[in-house]
């Protein structure tokens, strides 16, 4: 039983560490645990008509981090459990027999993980003296991961919001209706600029799929609601005969298809066409 408990504990620690790695360091990946939590919170928010507003994404990320902490703390607790209290020495005035259950092992684990070091329970077995500092290092890793995750999510959100503002402005000024009368060079630059920004957002969704779960507080900042404008601009520019416009229109069409593909693969598997994917995206973010 002692061996099984230790193996189970190390398995939980490894599972949490791998989930952190896949979520934060793998370029196009996401851990199973983090994906489950993010999607669960999003579905709850959607069922409530997104009344949580822009707090959905941050709350989901905090829950994922808490789950990582719980997995790692519980894993190390299971490693310590077979060695309580014999492998540890307790402070004066404390009864060693009081430190023998899972709750006590979890207490020792949390103290080590948080690097508080109260000193009331100290490992004396040589191998435990090696393991305890490793848990403290894993605590630093979780803290660093949390800070890194929140830091790296906001640049993609800024790019997404910037594109949404641009498309919203084009939509409100009737860009699609004006395109047939625009000069070829100016239109080509407009299409190329849109293709470039959409391509960056597509990469952001691939590398930071958790950005999808950030609900926007303002409709002007919501990309989901204005992507049809990009489709309208593409359709209005495609009949133009100028080679520069034709090339730029094809570039825009390609990046829109690529964006739809990443959204389809990650979130809307039932949608088929680009238009259906964008419609599903808009529906998923609509307020109730």
MARKEMAR-959192 format. One record per residue (C-alpha): residue number from 1; residue in one letter; x, y negated, z negated. Coordinates in pm, 1 decimal. Layout:
NUM / a / X / Y / Z
...
//
This chain:
1 / x / 0.0 / 0.0 / 0.0
2 / x / 285.6 / -238.9 / -77.2
3 / x / 429.4 / -185.9 / 269.5
4 / x / 91.2 / -229.4 / 436.6
5 / x / 30.2 / -548.8 / 240.8
6 / x / 368.0 / -688.0 / 344.2
7 / x / 319.9 / -590.9 / 708.8
8 / x / -29.5 / -745.9 / 712.0
9 / x / 108.7 / -1065.6 / 560.7
10 / x / 388.7 / -1094.5 / 811.9
11 / x / 136.6 / -1023.9 / 1087.3
12 / x / -80.2 / -1317.7 / 976.8
13 / x / 221.2 / -1546.5 / 961.2
14 / x / 328.8 / -1437.2 / 1309.3
15 / x / -25.3 / -1477.0 / 1443.6
16 / x / -47.3 / -1832.5 / 1314.1
17 / x / 298.2 / -1918.9 / 1446.7
18 / x / 220.0 / -1778.6 / 1791.9
19 / x / -108.3 / -1969.5 / 1805.3
20 / x / 77.6 / -2290.6 / 1720.2
21 / x / 337.2 / -2219.3 / 1989.4
22 / x / 77.2 / -2146.8 / 2257.9
23 / x / -121.7 / -2457.6 / 2169.9
24 / x / 162.7 / -2707.7 / 2137.1
25 / x / 463.8 / -2581.6 / 2330.1
26 / x / 332.4 / -2366.4 / 2612.8
27 / x / 284.6 / -2602.6 / 2910.8
28 / x / -50.7 / -2469.2 / 3032.8
29 / x / -164.5 / -2257.3 / 2741.4
30 / x / -383.9 / -2269.0 / 2437.0
31 / x / -391.4 / -2038.7 / 2137.9
32 / x / -691.1 / -1812.3 / 2092.7
33 / x / -764.9 / -1946.5 / 1746.7
34 / x / -740.5 / -2311.0 / 1848.0
35 / x / -953.8 / -2249.3 / 2158.5
36 / x / -1219.4 / -2073.8 / 1949.6
37 / x / -1236.0 / -2356.5 / 1694.5
38 / x / -1233.1 / -2637.0 / 1952.7
39 / x / -1507.8 / -2477.5 / 2159.7
40 / x / -1711.3 / -2396.4 / 1850.6
41 / x / -1706.1 / -2753.3 / 1721.0
42 / x / -1785.6 / -2885.5 / 2070.3
43 / x / -2086.3 / -2654.6 / 2105.6
44 / x / -2217.2 / -2758.7 / 1765.0
45 / x / -2174.0 / -3124.7 / 1858.3
46 / x / -2344.5 / -3069.7 / 2193.7
47 / x / -2633.0 / -2892.7 / 2021.5
48 / x / -2675.3 / -3199.1 / 1802.0
49 / x / -2674.9 / -3431.2 / 2103.0
50 / x / -2314.4 / -3533.3 / 2034.5
51 / x / -2422.9 / -3730.6 / 1730.9
52 / x / -2073.7 / -3685.8 / 1591.8
53 / x / -1961.1 / -3920.1 / 1866.9
54 / x / -1590.5 / -3976.0 / 1916.7
55 / x / -1511.2 / -3784.1 / 1594.9
56 / x / -1565.1 / -3447.0 / 1764.1
57 / x / -1212.8 / -3407.7 / 1901.2
58 / x / -1023.1 / -3525.7 / 1591.2
59 / x / -1242.7 / -3316.6 / 1358.0
60 / x / -1187.0 / -3006.4 / 1571.0
61 / x / -810.3 / -3060.3 / 1574.6
62 / x / -801.4 / -3108.0 / 1196.3
63 / x / -994.4 / -2782.5 / 1153.3
64 / x / -745.7 / -2602.0 / 1377.2
65 / x / -455.0 / -2733.0 / 1169.2
66 / x / -630.6 / -2629.0 / 847.5
67 / x / -679.6 / -2282.5 / 992.1
68 / x / -310.4 / -2260.0 / 1078.4
69 / x / -225.3 / -2354.6 / 719.8
70 / x / -469.4 / -2096.2 / 583.6
71 / x / -330.6 / -1819.0 / 804.3
72 / x / 29.6 / -1890.1 / 711.4
73 / x / -44.4 / -1940.9 / 339.8
74 / x / -249.6 / -1621.4 / 318.2
75 / x / 14.3 / -1429.4 / 511.9
76 / x / 292.6 / -1527.3 / 274.8
77 / x / 61.6 / -1458.0 / -22.0
78 / x / 20.9 / -1099.3 / 98.7
79 / x / 399.6 / -1072.2 / 124.0
80 / x / 438.5 / -1189.9 / -236.1
81 / x / 147.0 / -992.1 / -382.0
82 / x / 322.7 / -652.5 / -422.1
83 / x / 607.0 / -823.9 / -608.5
84 / x / 400.5 / -1012.1 / -865.5
85 / x / 492.9 / -1049.3 / -1144.7
86 / x / 809.0 / -832.7 / -1144.8
87 / x / 984.5 / -1018.2 / -863.7
88 / x / 927.4 / -1358.2 / -1019.4
89 / x / 1008.9 / -1534.4 / -1342.4
90 / x / 756.1 / -1770.4 / -1496.7
91 / x / 818.4 / -2081.4 / -1701.7
92 / x / 833.3 / -2083.5 / -2076.7
93 / x / 499.7 / -2062.0 / -2249.8
94 / x / 339.3 / -1877.1 / -1958.0
95 / x / 233.8 / -1513.0 / -1958.7
96 / x / 377.2 / -1318.4 / -1661.7
97 / x / 75.2 / -1087.0 / -1665.5
98 / x / -140.6 / -1384.0 / -1568.3
99 / x / 32.7 / -1390.8 / -1228.3
100 / x / -61.7 / -1059.1 / -1072.0
101 / x / -362.4 / -1108.6 / -843.6
102 / x / -421.7 / -1233.5 / -490.5
103 / x / -528.8 / -1575.9 / -615.3
104 / x / -199.2 / -1609.3 / -801.5
105 / x / -2.5 / -1497.6 / -496.1
106 / x / -191.8 / -1752.7 / -289.0
107 / x / -105.1 / -2020.9 / -545.9
108 / x / 265.0 / -1932.7 / -522.9
109 / x / 241.0 / -1934.2 / -144.0
110 / x / 69.9 / -2273.8 / -121.7
111 / x / 321.6 / -2430.5 / -360.8
112 / x / 609.0 / -2297.4 / -149.3
113 / x / 440.2 / -2391.5 / 179.6
114 / x / 380.1 / -2747.5 / 64.4
115 / x / 735.5 / -2769.0 / -75.9
116 / x / 598.4 / -2903.0 / -406.2
117 / x / 819.8 / -2674.9 / -614.2
118 / x / 649.9 / -2694.4 / -953.7
119 / x / 899.9 / -2446.7 / -1095.8
120 / x / 643.2 / -2253.3 / -1301.1
121 / x / 684.8 / -1940.7 / -1085.4
122 / x / 1028.2 / -1878.6 / -935.8
123 / x / 1138.8 / -1575.2 / -728.3
124 / x / 1426.0 / -1372.3 / -872.0
125 / x / 1443.1 / -1079.4 / -632.1
126 / x / 1724.4 / -1155.9 / -386.2
127 / x / 1514.2 / -1102.5 / -74.5
128 / x / 1230.2 / -1316.3 / -215.3
129 / x / 1481.2 / -1592.3 / -279.5
130 / x / 1551.5 / -1583.5 / 93.8
131 / x / 1186.7 / -1560.7 / 198.7
132 / x / 1055.2 / -1847.9 / -13.9
133 / x / 1270.5 / -2114.5 / 158.4
134 / x / 1159.5 / -1972.7 / 493.5
135 / x / 800.3 / -2040.0 / 393.9
136 / x / 894.9 / -2394.9 / 299.7
137 / x / 1045.2 / -2435.0 / 646.6
138 / x / 722.4 / -2304.5 / 799.1
139 / x / 540.4 / -2571.7 / 597.7
140 / x / 759.2 / -2839.1 / 757.0
141 / x / 683.7 / -2678.4 / 1094.4
142 / x / 307.2 / -2703.2 / 1040.2
143 / x / 334.0 / -3067.1 / 932.4
144 / x / 551.8 / -3149.9 / 1232.2
145 / x / 313.7 / -2961.9 / 1463.2
146 / x / 15.4 / -3155.6 / 1331.4
147 / x / 183.3 / -3492.5 / 1378.2
148 / x / 312.5 / -3393.5 / 1722.7
149 / x / -28.4 / -3272.4 / 1835.9
150 / x / -205.9 / -3593.7 / 1741.6
151 / x / 73.6 / -3803.3 / 1890.5
152 / x / 81.1 / -3626.6 / 2226.6
153 / x / -296.0 / -3623.1 / 2280.6
154 / x / -347.7 / -3998.9 / 2305.6
155 / x / -144.1 / -4075.9 / 2621.8
156 / x / -358.8 / -3830.1 / 2826.3
157 / x / -672.0 / -3984.0 / 2676.4
158 / x / -549.3 / -4331.7 / 2773.5
159 / x / -489.0 / -4221.3 / 3132.8
160 / x / -832.9 / -4060.8 / 3148.8
161 / x / -1002.2 / -4371.6 / 3011.3
162 / x / -808.8 / -4598.0 / 3246.7
163 / x / -927.8 / -4393.0 / 3544.4
164 / x / -1283.5 / -4401.4 / 3410.8
165 / x / -1274.3 / -4781.3 / 3380.6
166 / x / -1140.2 / -4811.9 / 3736.3
167 / x / -1405.2 / -4581.0 / 3883.2
168 / x / -1677.4 / -4752.0 / 3682.1
169 / x / -1573.7 / -5088.2 / 3822.1
170 / x / -1566.2 / -4954.3 / 4176.9
171 / x / -1907.6 / -4797.8 / 4130.1
172 / x / -2065.3 / -5116.5 / 3994.3
173 / x / -1920.5 / -5329.9 / 4272.4
174 / x / -2052.4 / -5099.4 / 4543.9
175 / x / -1716.4 / -4977.1 / 4670.5
176 / x / -1862.2 / -4685.8 / 4868.9
177 / x / -2087.9 / -4921.3 / 5067.9
178 / x / -1801.2 / -5163.6 / 5136.3
179 / x / -1549.3 / -4903.3 / 5255.6
180 / x / -1665.2 / -4899.3 / 5623.3
181 / x / -1576.0 / -5270.6 / 5646.1
182 / x / -1238.8 / -5260.3 / 5469.3
183 / x / -908.1 / -5295.6 / 5651.2
184 / x / -730.2 / -4964.1 / 5702.0
185 / x / -415.1 / -5052.7 / 5505.3
186 / x / -605.5 / -5178.2 / 5201.9
187 / x / -838.6 / -4879.5 / 5205.0
188 / x / -549.2 / -4636.6 / 5235.0
189 / x / -379.8 / -4793.9 / 4933.3
190 / x / -703.4 / -4770.8 / 4734.0
191 / x / -747.9 / -4402.9 / 4820.3
192 / x / -383.7 / -4321.1 / 4746.5
193 / x / -403.5 / -4498.0 / 4411.0
194 / x / -714.6 / -4303.9 / 4314.3
195 / x / -556.0 / -3976.8 / 4425.7
196 / x / -248.7 / -4049.4 / 4217.0
197 / x / -446.5 / -4129.7 / 3900.5
198 / x / -678.9 / -3831.0 / 3943.3
199 / x / -377.2 / -3607.1 / 3994.4
200 / x / -229.8 / -3724.7 / 3664.4
201 / x / -555.9 / -3657.9 / 3484.0
202 / x / -566.3 / -3311.6 / 3639.6
203 / x / -218.6 / -3239.9 / 3497.0
204 / x / -331.6 / -3373.0 / 3159.8
205 / x / -624.9 / -3131.7 / 3151.6
206 / x / -390.5 / -2845.4 / 3239.7
207 / x / -132.5 / -2929.9 / 2973.0
208 / x / -369.9 / -3068.7 / 2707.8
209 / x / -706.6 / -2891.4 / 2743.4
210 / x / -797.2 / -3008.7 / 2393.1
211 / x / -841.7 / -3358.4 / 2542.6
212 / x / -1163.1 / -3231.1 / 2700.2
213 / x / -1324.8 / -3218.1 / 2355.9
214 / x / -1281.3 / -3589.6 / 2288.0
215 / x / -1620.6 / -3752.1 / 2331.6
216 / x / -1608.5 / -4114.4 / 2445.3
217 / x / -1791.2 / -4380.5 / 2245.2
218 / x / -1859.4 / -4595.2 / 2554.7
219 / x / -2003.7 / -4487.7 / 2888.8
220 / x / -1747.0 / -4707.5 / 3066.5
221 / x / -1471.6 / -4488.9 / 2919.8
222 / x / -1635.2 / -4157.5 / 3005.6
223 / x / -1472.1 / -4001.2 / 3310.2
224 / x / -1742.9 / -3736.0 / 3334.7
225 / x / -2005.8 / -3995.1 / 3418.5
226 / x / -1815.8 / -4173.6 / 3696.5
227 / x / -1648.0 / -3888.7 / 3885.3
228 / x / -1935.5 / -3886.4 / 4138.2
229 / x / -1815.7 / -4234.5 / 4237.5
230 / x / -1485.4 / -4082.6 / 4348.9
231 / x / -1677.6 / -3829.7 / 4556.1
232 / x / -1877.8 / -4110.7 / 4715.3
233 / x / -1562.5 / -4304.4 / 4802.0
234 / x / -1409.7 / -3991.5 / 4953.6
235 / x / -1719.5 / -3925.9 / 5164.1
236 / x / -1741.0 / -4288.3 / 5279.0
237 / x / -1373.6 / -4297.7 / 5382.7
238 / x / -1357.4 / -3960.4 / 5558.4
239 / x / -1529.5 / -4073.9 / 5884.9
240 / x / -1281.4 / -4358.4 / 5934.9
241 / x / -1061.9 / -4286.6 / 6241.6
242 / x / -738.2 / -4455.6 / 6125.3
243 / x / -461.1 / -4198.0 / 6059.3
244 / x / -348.9 / -4368.1 / 5737.3
245 / x / -704.3 / -4361.4 / 5601.7
246 / x / -754.3 / -4001.1 / 5712.1
247 / x / -437.8 / -3893.8 / 5530.8
248 / x / -526.5 / -4083.2 / 5214.0
249 / x / -882.0 / -3944.2 / 5220.5
250 / x / -748.4 / -3589.0 / 5246.2
251 / x / -514.7 / -3657.6 / 4954.4
252 / x / -805.8 / -3781.5 / 4747.2
253 / x / -1015.7 / -3481.8 / 4844.2
254 / x / -733.2 / -3243.8 / 4747.5
255 / x / -681.0 / -3398.8 / 4404.2
256 / x / -1056.4 / -3395.1 / 4336.5
257 / x / -1068.1 / -3026.6 / 4424.2
258 / x / -768.6 / -2959.9 / 4199.5
259 / x / -932.6 / -3144.3 / 3910.4
260 / x / -1254.2 / -2949.4 / 3965.2
261 / x / -1057.7 / -2623.8 / 3971.6
262 / x / -890.0 / -2682.7 / 3635.0
263 / x / -1225.0 / -2781.8 / 3481.9
264 / x / -1391.8 / -2476.1 / 3634.9
265 / x / -1124.1 / -2238.6 / 3511.4
266 / x / -1114.9 / -2373.5 / 3157.9
267 / x / -1473.5 / -2481.1 / 3089.4
268 / x / -1730.5 / -2428.0 / 3366.9
269 / x / -1676.9 / -2083.8 / 3516.4
270 / x / -2034.3 / -2063.2 / 3645.4
271 / x / -1999.4 / -2372.3 / 3867.0
272 / x / -1882.2 / -2317.4 / 4223.3
273 / x / -1845.7 / -2637.8 / 4423.5
274 / x / -1662.0 / -2952.4 / 4319.7
275 / x / -1993.7 / -3135.1 / 4292.9
276 / x / -2136.5 / -2865.0 / 4063.7
277 / x / -1830.2 / -2875.1 / 3837.2
278 / x / -1849.2 / -3252.5 / 3799.1
279 / x / -2224.8 / -3233.1 / 3736.3
280 / x / -2167.5 / -2971.1 / 3464.7
281 / x / -1895.3 / -3189.9 / 3316.0
282 / x / -2130.5 / -3488.7 / 3302.9
283 / x / -2408.8 / -3277.2 / 3151.9
284 / x / -2181.4 / -3138.3 / 2881.5
285 / x / -2086.3 / -3485.9 / 2760.7
286 / x / -2432.4 / -3642.1 / 2787.0
287 / x / -2578.2 / -3777.5 / 2465.2
288 / x / -2895.3 / -3611.8 / 2342.5
//
